[in-house]
Amino acid sequence: MNQIITKRCSPIEEAIYQDGFQAGAASRDAEIKRLQMALADAEALELGTAEKCDQLRAELVKALAACKVKDAAITEGLETYKIPMTARIVEALAIQPDDSALKAFMQSKGVSYE
C-alpha cells in the first residue's frame, strides 16, 4: 500500500505558508473587486452610449429638417423675386443629405414622413 508521508512544518515554514495563503486570498479578492468595477463601468458606458446615440439621432433629425426648410425658403425666394437659377444655385440645392435617419426617427414616433 501507498503510505502517505506527512512532514510537520516548522513554525517558520507554517508562518510563511500562512502569509502566502493570505496574500493570495487578498490578491484574488482585489482582482474580483477590480473585475466587478470594470463590469460596472462597461455597463454604465453601454447605457451612456445608448443615451448619446438617441441624443445625436434627435440632433440629426433637427439638422435634416432645418436643411429642408432652408432649401424650400431659398427656392421660394428665387421664384418670388424671379431670380434666375444659376448652375451654382441648382447644384447647391441638389445636395441633399440622406434623410433615411429622419424618416426612421419620424416613423418610430408614429409620424408619417414623406
C-alpha positions as a Python dict, from the first residue, in 0.01 Angstrom:
ca = {
    (1, 'M'): (0, 0, 0),
    (2, 'N'): (97, 354, -59),
    (3, 'Q'): (172, 526, 257),
    (4, 'I'): (112, 898, 285),
    (5, 'I'): (411, 1065, 424),
    (6, 'T'): (339, 1379, 613),
    (7, 'K'): (603, 1610, 736),
    (8, 'R'): (539, 1862, 1003),
    (9, 'C'): (633, 2211, 907),
    (10, 'S'): (844, 2416, 1131),
    (11, 'P'): (669, 2718, 1285),
    (12, 'I'): (863, 2942, 1048),
    (13, 'E'): (758, 2740, 742),
    (14, 'E'): (399, 2738, 863),
    (15, 'A'): (404, 3116, 912),
    (16, 'I'): (547, 3164, 561),
    (17, 'Y'): (279, 2933, 418),
    (18, 'Q'): (0, 3122, 601),
    (19, 'D'): (135, 3459, 486),
    (20, 'G'): (148, 3334, 128),
    (21, 'F'): (-203, 3191, 153),
    (22, 'Q'): (-340, 3516, 296),
    (23, 'A'): (-156, 3721, 34),
    (24, 'G'): (-302, 3501, -239),
    (25, 'A'): (-653, 3539, -95),
    (26, 'A'): (-610, 3917, -74),
    (27, 'S'): (-484, 3924, -432),
    (28, 'R'): (-784, 3721, -552),
    (29, 'D'): (-1022, 3948, -360),
    (30, 'A'): (-860, 4255, -516),
    (31, 'E'): (-886, 4100, -864),
    (32, 'I'): (-1254, 4016, -809),
    (33, 'K'): (-1321, 4373, -695),
    (34, 'R'): (-1132, 4512, -996),
    (35, 'L'): (-1332, 4294, -1235),
    (36, 'Q'): (-1661, 4391, -1070),
    (37, 'M'): (-1572, 4758, -1109),
    (38, 'A'): (-1472, 4705, -1474),
    (39, 'L'): (-1804, 4533, -1540),
    (40, 'A'): (-1995, 4818, -1374),
    (41, 'D'): (-1800, 5071, -1584),
    (42, 'A'): (-1877, 4878, -1903),
    (43, 'E'): (-2246, 4861, -1818),
    (44, 'A'): (-2254, 5235, -1740),
    (45, 'L'): (-2073, 5311, -2066),
    (46, 'E'): (-2323, 5099, -2257),
    (47, 'L'): (-2614, 5289, -2101),
    (48, 'G'): (-2447, 5620, -2169),
    (49, 'T'): (-2380, 5519, -2528),
    (50, 'A'): (-2747, 5443, -2594),
    (51, 'E'): (-2849, 5778, -2448),
    (52, 'K'): (-2583, 5958, -2653),
    (53, 'C'): (-2699, 5783, -2972),
    (54, 'D'): (-3057, 5893, -2902),
    (55, 'Q'): (-2938, 6249, -2844),
    (56, 'L'): (-2732, 6252, -3165),
    (57, 'R'): (-3021, 6100, -3360),
    (58, 'A'): (-3251, 6378, -3237),
    (59, 'E'): (-2991, 6641, -3335),
    (60, 'L'): (-2959, 6483, -3679),
    (61, 'V'): (-3335, 6497, -3726),
    (62, 'K'): (-3335, 6868, -3638),
    (63, 'A'): (-3046, 6937, -3876),
    (64, 'L'): (-3210, 6748, -4163),
    (65, 'A'): (-3541, 6927, -4106),
    (66, 'A'): (-3360, 7264, -4099),
    (67, 'C'): (-3190, 7181, -4431),
    (68, 'K'): (-3524, 7101, -4592),
    (69, 'V'): (-3681, 7425, -4461),
    (70, 'K'): (-3381, 7627, -4583),
    (71, 'D'): (-3395, 7470, -4929),
    (72, 'A'): (-3768, 7540, -4955),
    (73, 'A'): (-3716, 7904, -4846),
    (74, 'I'): (-3435, 7955, -5099),
    (75, 'T'): (-3640, 7802, -5379),
    (76, 'E'): (-3946, 8011, -5286),
    (77, 'G'): (-3735, 8328, -5269),
    (78, 'L'): (-3585, 8262, -5609),
    (79, 'E'): (-3927, 8203, -5761),
    (80, 'T'): (-4089, 8502, -5585),
    (81, 'Y'): (-3825, 8751, -5692),
    (82, 'K'): (-3777, 8596, -6036),
    (83, 'I'): (-3411, 8535, -5974),
    (84, 'P'): (-3272, 8303, -6239),
    (85, 'M'): (-3142, 7971, -6118),
    (86, 'T'): (-2772, 7967, -6186),
    (87, 'A'): (-2585, 7641, -6220),
    (88, 'R'): (-2429, 7704, -5882),
    (89, 'I'): (-2769, 7750, -5712),
    (90, 'V'): (-2908, 7440, -5880),
    (91, 'E'): (-2601, 7243, -5773),
    (92, 'A'): (-2625, 7369, -5415),
    (93, 'L'): (-2994, 7281, -5388),
    (94, 'A'): (-2927, 6938, -5540),
    (95, 'I'): (-2705, 6846, -5245),
    (96, 'Q'): (-2940, 6658, -5018),
    (97, 'P'): (-2836, 6459, -4714),
    (98, 'D'): (-2964, 6106, -4685),
    (99, 'D'): (-3288, 6152, -4496),
    (100, 'S'): (-3337, 5785, -4409),
    (101, 'A'): (-3244, 5867, -4049),
    (102, 'L'): (-3510, 6137, -4041),
    (103, 'K'): (-3769, 5901, -4189),
    (104, 'A'): (-3683, 5623, -3943),
    (105, 'F'): (-3699, 5860, -3647),
    (106, 'M'): (-4032, 6006, -3752),
    (107, 'Q'): (-4179, 5661, -3810),
    (108, 'S'): (-4053, 5545, -3468),
    (109, 'K'): (-4255, 5833, -3323),
    (110, 'G'): (-4563, 5728, -3519),
    (111, 'V'): (-4547, 6022, -3761),
    (112, 'S'): (-4576, 5967, -4135),
    (113, 'Y'): (-4285, 6120, -4324),
    (114, 'E'): (-4297, 6181, -4697),
}
